[in-house]
Amino acid sequence: MKTLIIIPAYNEEECIKKTVERLKEVAPQVDYVIINDCSKDKTLQICIENHYNVISLPINLGIGGAVQTGYRYAKEKGYDIAIQMDADGQHNPIYIEQMICEIKKGNDMVIASRFLEKEGFQSTFLRRVGINCYSKIIRRLTGEKITDTTSRIQSCYKKNNRIICR
């Protein structure tokens, strides 16, 4: 299945190169597109100099608009799978293949979590409080346990007809 990694980027000159090179190293089987959300720094210049696949938005649309641009691109180019990955390097691309496998098994959507294990990126206390509130609301409404309501790349697997993400 043809897979696209969508990388929204706003002022990510410090980490965009490392993020893309790591992605290319561990997941060479996927394509990617960087959605430069009208960055004020050298993000676009770095992308151009390194011949990265980049779409540069003429105005800042915010994360939602940047991600929507990426999904629209995926649809127009005929991709079967689209995965969002942040430009700042907090998502580990080694789990992309596991996510693709879950989609191939017939799951329409895979949501991953950064927070099941206390390693790697950890958000601020107030953000974790918000994430926990949303997680409880989702569990109450759907019966599903979602540990990271901001949908990040980690690992997912199916157990007892449920998708478990970590």
N, C-alpha and C positions, 0 to 999 in steps of 0.2 A: 504494500500500500504506500502510496506517495505521501510523504510526511513533510510538513513545514513547521519550523520553529519560529514563532513570532516574538521578536525582541523589541518591545517599546523602549525608547531611550530619550531621556531628557537630561542634558548636562551630565553626561557619563564619560567625559574624556579620561578620567582617572582609571576606569576599569573596562571600557568597552572592548579594547583590544584583547585583554586577558580573557574576558568572557567568551568572545567569539572564537579565539584560538583554542580555548579549552573545549568548547562545543565541537569544533571541527576535529579535534584530536580524539575525543571519546565517542562521538556519534557521527562519523563521516557519512553514514548512510542517509542522513536527513538533509533537507535544504533548510535555509533560514532566510529571514528578511528582518532587517533592523528598521524600525519605524522611528525616524528621528523627529521628535515632536517639537520642532522649531527651537532646538537647543541654542543657548547663547554662548556656549563654550566651543571647544574644538571637536566635539563629537562627530559632526558631519565631515570635517576635514580628515579626521583619523579614518573614518569609514571609506572615504574616497581614496585616500592614499594607500589603503590596504586592499582596495578592490572588493570591499564587502558589498553584498547585496543590500542596498539601502533605499528606502523611500523617505524623502525629506518633506515633511508637511510645511506649508507656507505660513501657517499660524499654529500656535500652541492649542491643541485640542484637549490636553489632559490625558491621563492614562486610559480612560474609557474610549475616547476618540482614536487614540493611537492603536489600541487593541482592535477596535472595530475596523480600522483601516487594514490591519494585518489579516483579519478574518475575511474581509472582502477580497483582498489580494489572493488569499488561499482559494477562495471559491472561484474567482475568475481564472486562476491558473490550473484548476482541476485537481487540487490536493484532496486526498481522502481523509487525512488527519491533520489537525492544527493544534499545536501546543504553545502556550504562552510561557516565556521564560524571561525573567527580569535581566536587565543589562548590567546590574551592579554586581553580579557574581554570587549572589546568595543562594541561587538554585544550582544544585549539582546535576549536571547533564548525564551522569552515569545511570540515572534512573529512567531516562527517556525510553530505552528499549523495553523496559518492564511496562511502561505506560502503553506503548504501542501494542505489546502483546495482549494487554487487557482489552484494548479496542478490537483487535483481531478476533478475540474470543466472543465478540458480540455485544460488548458493553458499549453503549452509545456515548458515555462520558466517563472520564476518570478524573477525580479530584484528589490531589495529593496534599500532604502535610509536611511542614518543616519541624513540627513540634512534638512528635511522639517520643523522640529521643533528645536528651538535653545536650546536643552537640551542634556545631556549625552555627548558623545565624540564629540569634534569639532577639526578639523584638523588645521594645520598652515595656515596662510594667503596665502603663495605661493602655497601650495597644493590646497587650495580652488580655486585659480585663474586657475590652471591647470584643475581641475575638471569642473569648469564653461566653460572653452574653449572646452573641450571634449563634455560636455553636449550640447553646442550650435551646434557643428559639427554634433552630432547624431541627434539632432532635425531637422537640415536642411536636412540631408540625408534621414531620416526615417519619419519625422513628429511626432515622439514620444518624449515626454518630460521625460528625465531621469535626476533626480536631483543628483544622486550619481553614477558616472560612474565607481566606484570601487566596486560595487555590494555587499552591506552589508545587514545583516539581520535587518529588521524592520518590518513594516506591509504593506500589499498590499491588494487591493480589486479591484473588477471590477465595472466600471461605464460606461454606454453607450458604451458597447463593447470595452472598453479600460481598461488596467490594470493600476491602480493608486498605486504607491508605496510611502510609507513614513517611 
